[in-house]
Amino acid sequence: MIKLAFCDDDLSALNEVRVLLDQYRVERNREIAYTAFQSPLELLSEVERGARFDVLLLDVLMPGQNGIDTAAELRRYDGAVKIIFLTSSAEFAVQSYTVDAYFYLLKPVWKDGFFRVMDDVLSTCERERTDSLVLKCKTGITCVEPRRIEFCEILHRTLYIHLASGKVLESSGSLDDLAKELESQGCFLRPHRSFLVNLDYVQSLSYRAITMSCLTEIPLPRGKYAEVKDAFLEHAFQRGRVLL
């Protein structure tokens, strides 16, 4: 089941997206659960309470807080959601990539274009899900999507896997083995022998630490800063982010 949200201050625009989504679900025979928000504050409040979505359709031009600022705030909680901007202006197209936007779709949104974008983003979501990790945790066998992992640490032979939702999974195993298993994802870096971080959730770097989106600070060993900085910048470049 794909979880999707869309946010637009214009009620008629929300209804148009709802109609397109219902048509898409029927014609493509897809299981999609969606939630509509008429205010970016409502969306952010829901995310702060733990709601997570696979795809977000977000208007850019909204009163109070525009879509770019909303997306930047959202990235503090979720570095994996696919953000598709819907707007009548191309003015913010470049800025949209600073928040790792998946696509930028101009209004009016036509059925053919909407369906093509949805086909592409859902295919990406499903491809990422096939790479799920299977972990033996205290609560039993758990499947985890790598993109949901913010960072991992090992302490007294126990792996603590911190998810973007704030949930922490405890598992037995080796951080070396976990790092090898996640290597193909292309977004994980081991800056310290006790930590493995997802570069998608790095908020800032200093000579002493990496600050994650959840504000946890991962210590950097002496002389490691340049290597980590280069890896982060290369990752950002590959993801098409604009660095200002």
C-alpha positions in Angstrom: 0.0 0.0 0.0 1.4 3.4 -1.1 0.8 6.2 1.4 0.4 9.6 -0.4 -0.4 13.1 0.8 -1.2 16.3 -1.0 -1.3 19.8 0.3 -2.8 22.9 -1.4 -4.5 26.0 0.1 -6.9 26.1 -2.9 -9.9 23.8 -2.2 -10.7 23.4 -5.9 -7.1 22.3 -6.6 -7.3 19.7 -3.9 -10.5 18.4 -5.4 -8.8 18.2 -8.9 -5.9 16.2 -7.4 -8.4 13.9 -5.6 -10.2 13.2 -8.9 -7.0 12.5 -10.7 -5.8 10.1 -7.9 -9.1 8.3 -7.9 -8.9 7.9 -11.7 -5.4 6.7 -11.4 -6.2 4.1 -8.7 -9.0 2.7 -10.8 -7.3 2.7 -14.3 -3.9 1.5 -13.0 -5.5 -0.9 -10.4 -3.2 0.5 -7.7 -3.7 0.5 -3.9 -3.0 4.1 -2.7 -4.1 5.6 0.6 -4.1 9.4 0.4 -4.6 12.3 2.8 -5.5 15.8 1.8 -4.2 18.9 3.7 -5.3 22.5 3.0 -2.6 24.0 5.2 1.2 23.3 5.3 0.9 23.7 9.1 -1.6 20.9 9.2 0.7 18.7 7.2 3.8 19.5 9.3 1.8 18.9 12.5 0.8 15.5 11.3 4.4 14.6 10.3 5.6 15.8 13.7 3.2 13.3 15.3 4.8 10.5 13.4 2.8 10.3 10.1 5.0 9.1 7.2 4.2 9.2 3.5 5.8 7.6 0.4 4.8 10.5 -1.9 3.9 14.1 -1.2 2.2 16.4 -3.8 2.9 19.9 -2.5 1.8 23.3 -3.8 4.5 25.9 -3.8 2.6 29.2 -3.6 0.7 29.1 -0.4 0.0 31.9 2.1 2.0 32.0 5.3 4.6 29.4 4.4 5.4 28.4 0.9 5.9 24.9 -0.3 9.7 25.1 -0.5 9.9 26.2 3.2 7.4 23.5 4.1 9.5 20.8 2.3 12.7 22.0 4.1 11.0 21.7 7.5 9.6 18.3 6.4 13.1 17.0 5.6 14.0 17.4 9.3 11.7 14.4 9.9 11.7 12.5 6.6 14.6 12.4 4.1 13.0 9.7 2.0 9.5 10.9 1.0 9.2 11.7 -2.7 8.2 15.4 -3.0 6.4 16.4 -6.2 5.8 20.2 -6.4 2.6 21.3 -8.1 2.4 25.0 -9.0 1.4 27.5 -11.5 4.8 29.2 -11.5 8.2 28.0 -12.6 9.9 30.6 -10.4 10.9 28.1 -7.7 12.0 25.3 -10.0 15.7 25.6 -9.1 15.0 26.0 -5.4 12.9 22.9 -5.4 16.1 20.8 -5.8 17.6 22.2 -2.5 15.0 20.1 -0.7 15.7 17.1 -3.0 12.4 17.3 -4.9 11.5 14.3 -7.0 9.6 16.3 -9.7 8.2 19.8 -10.4 4.9 19.7 -12.2 3.3 22.9 -13.5 -0.4 23.6 -13.2 -2.9 23.1 -14.7 -2.1 19.4 -14.2 -3.3 17.3 -17.1 -4.3 13.7 -16.8 -1.6 12.3 -19.1 1.3 14.1 -17.4 0.0 13.3 -14.0 -0.3 9.6 -14.8 3.3 9.5 -16.2 4.7 11.1 -13.1 2.7 8.8 -10.8 3.9 5.7 -12.8 7.5 6.8 -12.4 7.4 7.7 -8.7 5.5 4.6 -7.7 7.9 2.4 -9.7 10.7 4.1 -7.7 9.0 3.5 -4.4 8.4 -0.2 -5.2 12.0 -0.7 -6.4 13.2 0.7 -3.1 10.9 -1.5 -1.1 12.4 -4.7 -2.7 15.7 -3.8 -1.1 14.2 -4.0 2.4 16.3 -5.3 5.3 15.1 -8.3 7.3 16.2 -7.9 10.9 16.0 -10.1 13.9 14.9 -7.8 16.7 13.7 -8.2 20.2 10.1 -7.8 19.1 10.6 -10.5 16.3 11.4 -10.4 12.6 11.1 -6.9 11.2 11.4 -5.6 7.6 12.9 -2.2 7.3 13.2 0.0 4.2 16.9 1.3 4.1 15.6 4.8 3.1 13.8 5.0 6.5 17.1 4.5 8.4 18.6 7.7 9.7 21.6 6.2 11.4 22.9 3.0 13.2 25.1 2.6 16.1 26.6 -0.4 18.0 26.9 -0.5 21.7 27.9 -3.5 23.8 27.3 -5.9 20.8 23.8 -4.6 20.2 22.8 -2.8 17.0 20.6 0.2 17.5 18.9 1.2 14.3 17.4 4.7 14.4 14.6 5.3 12.0 13.4 8.6 10.6 10.2 8.2 12.5 12.0 8.3 15.8 11.6 4.6 16.4 14.7 2.7 17.5 15.1 -1.0 16.6 17.4 -3.2 18.6 19.1 -6.1 16.8 22.0 -8.5 17.2 24.7 -8.6 14.6 27.8 -6.8 13.4 27.9 -3.2 12.2 30.5 -4.4 9.6 28.0 -6.8 8.1 25.2 -4.2 8.2 27.4 -1.7 6.4 28.2 -4.2 3.7 24.5 -5.0 3.3 23.6 -1.3 2.9 26.6 -0.5 0.7 24.5 -0.9 -2.5 22.1 1.9 -1.4 24.8 4.5 -2.1 23.7 6.8 0.7 25.3 5.2 3.8 28.7 6.3 5.3 30.6 5.0 8.2 32.4 8.0 9.7 33.2 6.2 13.0 33.7 2.6 13.9 30.5 2.7 16.1 28.2 4.5 13.7 26.7 4.2 10.2 24.9 7.3 8.9 22.4 7.9 6.0 23.7 10.9 4.2 20.1 11.8 3.2 19.5 12.8 6.8 22.7 14.8 7.5 21.8 18.3 8.6 25.2 19.8 9.1 28.9 19.0 9.4 31.6 20.3 11.7 35.2 19.2 12.4 33.9 17.4 15.5 30.6 15.9 14.6 27.8 15.2 12.1 24.5 16.6 13.1 21.6 14.4 11.9 18.0 15.6 11.1 16.9 14.3 14.5 19.7 16.6 16.0 21.7 13.7 17.2 25.5 14.4 16.9 27.7 11.7 15.5 31.3 12.2 16.7 34.0 12.5 14.0 37.5 11.1 14.8 40.4 13.5 14.4 41.3 14.0 10.7 38.1 12.5 9.4 36.3 15.7 8.5 37.7 16.2 5.0 36.8 12.6 4.0 33.3 12.9 5.3 32.7 16.3 3.8 33.9 15.1 0.3 31.6 12.1 0.6 28.6 14.2 1.6 29.2 16.7 -1.2 29.6 14.0 -3.8 26.3 12.3 -2.6 24.5 15.7 -2.8 25.8 16.2 -6.3 24.7 12.8 -7.4 21.2 13.4 -6.0 21.0 16.6 -8.0 20.8 18.9 -5.1 21.7 22.6 -5.5 24.2 23.7 -2.9 24.1 27.4 -2.1 
